[in-house]
Amino acid sequence: MPLPLNRSRQLQQRAESLLPGGVDSPVRAFRSVGGDPPFVTRAEGAYLYDEDGNRYVDMFGSWGPMILGHAFPPVVEAIREAAGRSASFGASTAAEADLALMVQECFPSIEKLRFVNSGTEACMTAIRLARGFTGRNFVIKFEGCYHGHSDSLLVKAGSGVATLGIPGSAGVPAETAMHTLALPFNDLEAVRAAFAARPKEIACIIVEPVVGNAGAIAPLPGYLNGLRDIAHRHGALLILDEVMTGFRLSLGGAQRLYDIKPDLTTLGKIIGGGLPCAAFGGRAEIMNYLAPLGPVYQAGTLSGNPLAMAAGIATLQHLIENEQAIYPQLQKTTEAIATGVAAIAREAGVPLMTNQVGSMFTWFFTSNMVTNFASASTSDTAAFGRFHRAMLEAGVWLPPSQFEAAFVSTAHGPAEVKAILDAALRSLQTS
Ligand code: KE4
């Protein structure tokens, strides 16, 4: 049994008097799974440690960035060394192009890129760039996909929006939302129809190539190339939002895995090794539309920040140097966890559909195949909530939402797999 969350509860009460919901990001409030969110004091390897002396196997890895586990020594050392030379200059540094070269090595479709501070900024700017480059206003996204919280993209979004069961967001003018066409994922016919209705008005398609924000959902065979063909036939751009899948599913993200060449790519999470860093990039002729070269404006005080560059370089360096060992191992460990718990659920008579791609996966509490947001929504979110609470009590911290992906790091090994399966055995018999 875990130690009581007395200190965490006190901290939650104090936080609620200062931060809406006591959090800086809604999903952390545990609203959809219930129970008190533990307050974390530190993390190391595959483990989170809370203020009350409990230890948890971390299954969300800061929502993706911590692929090498927490406090990975080379990353910590790189940040420490950079911090000693000041946290930010607001001037150009060699490190920005150093990291950009590494990104380009992993993503050959990225001829030029720009660093920003969050996936939201990367996706928001990629949309603006597509609109500026094509002179068109409409954008196609997919139900359950989440591309950050910029106005144009908070339409039928996934992640926290889906978790809270809200259709979109207050504060987004109808005039803005009307330019966003939200279609079902994995349905090329719906995309063809959208272009037929607006043949010369759609600037781009933005898609999570493997959806993570509705829970994990893989593209059906031919789907991604189908999107690219339809977009290009109508003079629109294809933007792959690889904020979550970049460096996660392979060193070259989903676009290497599925052999698809987008016009623009957004990246985040792993690229900064846990520090605020993201990027967008692609064909040079499109990227050159950006200020100071072109008419599309974008800027950022802390963009390309020396600490984030140092953490990103150390992270990518380790992934690049150890690629052949890391990705097969991540796949193997994730498979052991995802299918191991699925087998326990089968034994316990609990309907569970497991979607796994590489080291990201989701256990959907439904017996339906999950290929889009509508099928993901058939999940029993109350059952997921009971499971989440039971697993947390058993020392395993799952992402606190049915509509999120879980992530495995290189720090997860046989001991962690065993701990997760033991916890699931206890949890699925009681939840
Ligand atoms: P950020 O602005 O949160 O850095 O990135 C937005 C974003 C864009 N694109 C994809 C594919 C993403 O997954 C995200 C952010 N992911 C969520 C978790 N699914 C962030 C967690 C949170 O909102 O607290």
Residues whose N, C-alpha, C, O or C-beta is under 5 A from the ligand:
A	BS01	KE4	S25 V27 W63 S118 G119 T120 Y146 H147 G148 S159 E208 N213 D241 V243 M244 G268
